[in-house]
Amino acid sequence: KDVPAKPYFEDVVALTVAIDDARRKQLSELCKLLGYRERIVGDAQVLKGPDIELRLIPQTEALRGIQEITMRVRKKPKEEEFRFGTKSVLRFRGNGFATWSF
């Protein structure tokens, strides 16, 4: 197994996904069958499972697919923010989490 000597990332804990209504309903029904709890926060349908939270937001022409990944991290690097291109930003928080937005 090829593992970095001192990895920063532990686990993915949340995903924000822009999804069309039909797929959102299908995914929501499946997650509820698997025991996920549902709540609405603004325009997001939040499905909370035992190990991950899915935030489903409406798909638009500009938003489609994974929009944000929240990860549990072991440590915070010296720099708190890393940019990859014009839209992709990885931010390390002081609370043991990092958020990668697309």
N, C-alpha and C positions, 0 to 999 in steps of 0.2 A: 504494500500500500504506500503510495507516494503522498506523504503528509509534510507540510512545511514544519520546520523546527519549532517555530513560535507563531502559530496561526492566530490571526485576529478574530476570525469569525467562528462562532459556535454553532448557530442554528438559525434558520429562517423562522420567524414567529408571526409574520403577517404579510399579506399580499393585497395590494389594491389593483383591481382589474376593471378596465372599461369593457363592458360586455353588452351585447344586444339583449332586448327583453326576452326573446324566446330562450336563449341559452342561459340567461340569468334564472329564469323560472326552473329550467331543468336542473341546473347546478344547485339551486336553492332546495328543491325537493329532495335531491340525492343527499345533500348535506344534512337535512332535517332527519332523514331516515337513518343516518349514521350518528345521530345524537347531537348535532350542532345546534346551538341556541341562536335565535335570530333577533336582531333589533334594527331599527332604522335610525340613522344619524344623518340629518340633512337629506341629501339626495342619494346617500349610500345605504345599501342593504348590507349589514354586517352579520356574518355568520361565524360564531365562535365555537371552535372545536377544542378537543383536549390539548392539542399541541400547536395549533395555528389558527389565526383569524383571517378570514377572507372579507375584504371590503369590495363589494361589487358596485360600481358606479356606471351611469348610463354611457353607452358608446356614442361617440359623435364622429364627425369627419376628422376632427383633430385628435381625438382620443380613442385608442383601440388597443386592447391587450393589456399587458402588465404595465402599470404606471408607477408603481412604487413597491419596493421590497424593504421590510423591516427585519433586521437581524440582531440576534443577541451576540455581543462581542466580549472577548476576554479582556481586552485592553483598548486604550485609545492611543492612536499614534500622535506624534508631535503636531502634525497638521490635522485640523479637524475637518477640513473640506477638500475634496478632490473632484475636479471637473474633467469630464471626458466628452469632448465635443461641445456643442452648443446647448444641449438639453440635459445631458446625463450628469447628475451630481450625487456623490457619495458623501454623506455627512455623519461624522461620529459625534454622538451625544455624550454628555457626562454621566448618563444614567445606566450605562451598560448596554446601550443599543446604538445601532447605526441605521440610517435610512438611505436607500439608493433610489433616487427619483429619476424618471425618464421623461 
